[in-house]
Amino acid sequence: MEEDTLEHQRAPPSRISVERTLALIKPDAIDQADQIQEIILLSGFTILQKRKLQLSPEQCSDFYTEHYGQPFFPSLTAFMSSGPVMALALARHRAIATWKGLMGPSDSTKARETHPDCLRAQFGTSDLRNAVHGSETFSAAERELKFMFPNSVIEPILQGEAAIEYLSRNIHPTLLTGLTELCKIKPADPFTWLADWLSQNNPNTPQITEGTVVENGV
C-alpha cells in the first residue's frame, strides 16, 4: 500500500486515477445510514451504487472468509447477520485509503480516544459493533464489490479526453443551473446551499435495491 501511495504522489495530475471500494454500514449503525452517507459525500466520494440487504450467517462467513478460524469469527458472523446492512460502492481518488481513514481504528472505544472525528468513534460502540466496514486492499475491494453487487456491470471510470467530454455532457449543465439559482437567491451560506441543491437535483442519484440476501452463487 505504501508503494501505491508513493506512485499516486508522483503521478502528474492528468494521470490521477479513480479507485473504487466497498463500504458497509453495519446493523448497529443502519439507523444512522443517512447521516453516514452525508459524511461520505462531503468527504469527496461518489456513491456509484447502494443496496440494503439482510445477509445470512453462511453468506457472512463467505464474505469474511479471511477471518475464518479466528476466535471472534462466530461472533462476527452472528452480528453481521443480525440485521440489515447497507452496501455502498464508493469512488474517488485514493478511495481505499481515504475510506479507511474516514472509518478510523477498528475498536470504537479506542477510536474515540485517538480519532474522535472518525465514523467508528461517532457511531460505533465496540471492536465488533463498530458501525462500518471497508475493503483493505485493491483485490479485497474487487472481491467484495462483486460479492455485494453480483449482477451489476460497472463501466470503466473515464479518464483524459473521455472524462472531459463526460463532464461537459452530464455534469456541467446541472452545475450551471445550480450556480444560476445560487446567483438569483444569494443565500447567506452559498456553499451549504449549493451542496444541498446539487444533492436534491442530482440526475445520477443511485437507487436503493431492497433484498433479503445476496444472490446464490457468489
N, C-alpha and C positions, 0 to 999 in steps of 0.2 A: 504493500500500500504506500510506503514511503517513496518507493521508486516512481509509482504512478503520480503521486503528488508533485514530485520534482518535475516530471515530464509536463504536467499541466502548467507549472510555473514558468517553464522555459518556452512553452509554445507561444507563438505570436497570437494576438487577439483573433486574427482571421481563422485560426485553426483550433480555437477553443471548442471542444466537443460537449455535447449534452449527454448526460447519463440518465438512466432510469433506475429506480429502486422500488422495492415494495415496502409499504408502511402498513402496519396493522394497528387498529385501535382495539384494545383487548376488552373482554367482557366487563372488567371493573371500571372502565372509562367510557363505555359506549354511550352513556347518558350525556357525556361531555363532547361527543363527536363533533358537533357543530363548532364548538369553541376551539377544539384542537385543529380542525380543518382551517379555520380562520387564521390561526397562528402559522400553519403550514403555508398558506397562500401569501401571508405577509412576509414570510421568510424567502420568497422568491421562487417557490416551487409552482409548477403547473400540475394539476391533478388530471392525468390523462384518462383514468378510469377509476371507478369506485364500485364496491359491491358489498352489501350487507348480507351476511350468511351465518348459519349455525353449523359448526363442524362437529363430526362425531369423534369419539375418543380414538378410533382407528385412524381417521384422517389426520388428527393432531399428531399421532405417532409417526405417520409418514412425513408430515411437514417438518417435525423436529427430529428427524432421523439421526442427525449428527450428535444429538444428546442421548441417544439410546444407551442404556446401561448406567447412566449417571443416577445417583441417589434421588435427585429431585425430579427425575423423569416422570414417574407416576403422578406426582402432584401437578406437574406442568400440564400434562395432557388432560387431567381431570379438570383443572381450572380453565384451560382454553376451550374445552367442550361444554363448559357450564352455562354459557350464554352466547348471544350473537356477537360477532366481531365485524369490524368494518375494514375491508381490504382496499388499499389505495395504491394505484400505480403513479408514482411521482417522477417528475423530470425536471432537471435544471443542470447547470454546470456543477460538476463535483457533487452530484446528488447523494451518493452513498455516504461520503464523509460528512457532508453538511447535515443530512438527516440524522446520522449517528450523533453529531454534536448537539443537534436540537433536542434529541431524546435525552441525552445525558447518561450518567452511570446507571448500571442495571439495578442497583439497590436504591430504591426510592428514599429510604431513610438517610443513607449516606449522601445521596444526591442533594438533599435539602441542606446539608452542611457545606458541600463543596461547589455545587452548581444550582443554586436556589431558583434560577430562572428557567431551568430546563423543564421539559414536559413531564419527565418522571418525578421530579421534585414537586411539581404543581398538581399532578393528577394521580400519581401512584401512592401506594401505602407500604410496600414491602419489596423484597427482592423478586418474589413471584408475581404479586399483583402490582406491576409497575407500569400499567396503562398502555404502553405502546411497544411495538416490535419493529425492527428494521433489519434489512439484509446486511450481512457483514462484509461481503466481497462481491465482485462482479459476477462470478459464477453462481454464488448463492442468490443474487438478485435475479439472474436469468431463470434459475430453477423455481424460485418462489413466485415470481410473476406468472410463470406458466402454470404453477400449481393453483393459484388463486383465480386466474383468468384463462382456463384451459381452452375455451372456444374463441378467444379473441385473437385477431391478427393485427398487430401494431405495425404500422408502416414506419420505415426508417425515418429518423429525425433529420430534417433537411439542414443543409449547410451551404455556405457560399452563395452563389447567384440564385440557387433554388430557394434558399431561405429568404433572400431579399424579395424575390418575386412573391413568395407566400405571404410575407408581411404586408406587401403593397396591396395584395388582393384581399386578404382576410382580416388583417389587424388594423391597418391604417384607417379604413373607413369608420370602424367603430370608435377608434381613439379620436378621430377628428370630430365625430358627432359629440362625444363626451366633452371634449375641450371647448366646443362651441357652446354647449349648455353651461359649462363652467363659467365662461365669459359672460353669459347672459345673467346668471344667478349671482355671481360674485360672493360665494359663501365665505364666512369668517375663517373656516379651516378648509382651504381648497384641496389639500392632499387627501384628507379623510373623505371629503365629498366625492372626489373623483374616484377614489378606491371603491366607495360604496356604489357609485353609479356604474362603474365597469363590472362590478360583481353582479349587479342586478340586470345588466344588459349584455352580458357575455353570450354571444351566439354559439359558443362551443362548450357551454356548461355540460359536464358529464352527467349521465343518468345513473341513478342507483338501480342495480338489479337485485331484487329480492330473491333469496334462495335458501333452502334449508340445509343443503350440503353442497360441497364441491362435487362436480360430476365424477362418476366412477371411472377408473382407469387412469387417473393422474398419478 
